[in-house]
Every structure is written in C-alpha cells, then in structure tokens.
Amino acid sequence: MSYIAMNRFRVVPGGEEQFETIWRERESHLKKLPGFVEFRVLKGPEKDGYRLYSSHTLWKTEEDFQAWTRSEEFRAAHKNAGNRGTKDLLMGPPEFEGFQTVLHETL
C-alpha cells in the first residue's frame, strides 16, 4: 500500500505567483530517499479570502515517509522554510494530512 502526505496552504490574495516560485526554486532532496514516488504542488480554488494550495507527496509506505521526516535531507529541505518569504504569504501555518491508500486504480 502507498501513503500520501499532504500539506494545505492558505495563500493570501496576490501571493500566488510568489508562492509558486518559492516551490519551483526550492531544493527538495526527495529523490534521494528510499520509497519516494512523486511530488506535486496543487493549486485549488479561491475561497474565504485566500487561495488554497496543497503539496502532495506519494510514498511507497508510511514508514518511508516517516523516515523522510527524520532524515538529514528533510532538515536540509526545510532549514530556510520561514526565511523564504512564505510567512507573509500564508494565512496561518500549513495543515498536514496523511493518508494510507485503501484503493488504487490506474489506466
């Protein structure tokens, strides 16, 4: 079974382009980790005075994700998270959600 780790971000109006640029220019380090499958940043709807975004990583197992959160690569990827200008772009901290796959269909 796979595991999906997501963070939801509420981005202030007008901050979308800068928020997306920060993600595009970051050093992710994800490809170095066993069990990493895929990463996406998703742009959602505007609502209640913000634009919803979600970062989405797919892992082979929840254990692979947990190992990522304890790794040197995780610390390196997040060391400047607050210094990249994201605090002024967000309406509060990101909201983490983790999901275990119970059904998976492909083409």
matplotlib code that plots the C-alpha trace (Angstrom):
import matplotlib.pyplot as plt

x = [0.0, 1.1, 1.0, 0.1, 1.4, -0.3, 0.1, -2.7, -1.7, -4.0, -2.2, -3.2, -4.7, -2.0, 0.7, 0.1, 2.9, 5.5, 4.3, 4.6, 8.0, 9.3, 8.2, 9.7, 13.1, 13.5, 15.9, 13.6, 16.1, 13.1, 14.6, 17.4, 15.0, 14.0, 10.3, 9.7, 7.5, 6.0, 5.7, 3.1, 2.0, -1.7, -3.5, -7.0, -9.9, -10.2, -12.4, -12.9, -10.2, -7.4, -6.2, -5.9, -2.8, -1.6, 1.7, 1.3, 4.0, 3.4, 5.5, 5.6, 4.9, 4.1, 7.4, 9.2, 7.5, 8.3, 12.0, 12.0, 10.8, 13.7, 16.3, 19.1, 17.6, 14.3, 16.2, 18.1, 14.9, 13.2, 16.0, 15.0, 11.3, 10.4, 13.0, 11.8, 9.0, 6.3, 5.1, 3.9, 2.1, 0.2, -2.9, -1.6, 0.6, 0.2, -2.2, -0.8, -2.9, -1.6, -3.5, -3.0, -4.2, -7.1, -8.0, -5.9, -7.0, -4.9, -5.3]
y = [0.0, 3.6, 6.6, 10.2, 13.1, 16.5, 20.0, 22.5, 26.2, 29.2, 31.8, 35.5, 37.1, 38.3, 36.0, 33.1, 33.8, 34.3, 31.1, 29.0, 30.5, 29.5, 25.9, 25.8, 27.2, 25.1, 22.2, 19.3, 16.4, 14.0, 11.9, 10.8, 9.0, 5.3, 5.0, 8.4, 8.1, 11.5, 15.1, 17.7, 21.2, 21.6, 25.0, 24.9, 27.3, 30.8, 30.9, 32.8, 35.4, 33.0, 30.7, 27.0, 25.1, 21.6, 19.9, 16.2, 13.5, 9.9, 7.3, 3.5, 3.2, 5.4, 4.1, 5.6, 9.0, 8.8, 8.1, 11.2, 13.3, 12.1, 12.4, 14.9, 15.6, 16.7, 19.1, 20.5, 20.9, 22.8, 24.7, 28.0, 27.4, 30.5, 32.7, 32.3, 34.8, 32.3, 33.7, 36.9, 34.8, 32.4, 32.8, 30.6, 27.5, 24.7, 21.9, 18.4, 15.4, 11.9, 9.1, 5.4, 4.1, 1.6, 1.6, 2.4, 2.3, 3.3, 3.2]
z = [0.0, -0.6, 1.6, 0.6, 2.7, 2.1, 3.5, 2.8, 2.5, 2.6, 0.4, 0.7, -2.4, -4.8, -3.3, -5.6, -8.1, -5.4, -3.5, -6.7, -7.4, -4.0, -4.6, -8.1, -6.9, -3.7, -3.2, -2.4, -1.7, -2.1, -4.9, -2.6, -0.2, -0.4, -1.0, -2.6, -5.7, -6.6, -5.6, -6.7, -5.7, -6.4, -6.9, -5.6, -5.5, -4.1, -1.1, 2.2, 1.3, 0.3, -2.5, -1.4, -2.3, -1.4, -1.5, -2.2, -1.8, -2.7, -0.8, -1.1, 2.6, 5.6, 7.1, 4.1, 4.8, 8.5, 7.6, 5.4, 8.3, 10.5, 7.7, 7.1, 3.7, 5.4, 7.7, 4.7, 2.6, 5.5, 7.0, 5.4, 5.2, 7.2, 5.7, 2.1, 2.5, 3.0, 6.3, 4.7, 2.0, 4.3, 6.5, 9.3, 9.3, 6.8, 7.7, 7.4, 6.4, 5.9, 4.1, 3.6, 0.3, 0.5, -3.2, -6.2, -9.9, -12.9, -16.7]

ax = plt.figure().add_subplot(projection="3d")
ax.plot(x, y, z, "-o")
ax.set_aspect("equal")
plt.show()
